[in-house]
């Protein structure tokens, strides 16, 4: 073993391990875990689509605000 290296038996936390302390999030996660893999994938796709639409709406509001500002200065 090299100096400063961790012993082979050392436990390393998974990078994907998330500790949920919010009761609402914990309850949602527990419900999610009870679903089938297919249902979980469908929920993830829907959530990704919702996030994408929210991002587009925010960008549209920014563009609209810039357009309104240009109209007011012209």
Secondary structure, 3 states (H helix, E strand, C coil): CCCCCCCCCCCCCCCCCCCCCCHHHHHHHHHHHCCCHHHHHHHHHHHHHHHHHHHHHHHHHHHHHHHHHHHHHC
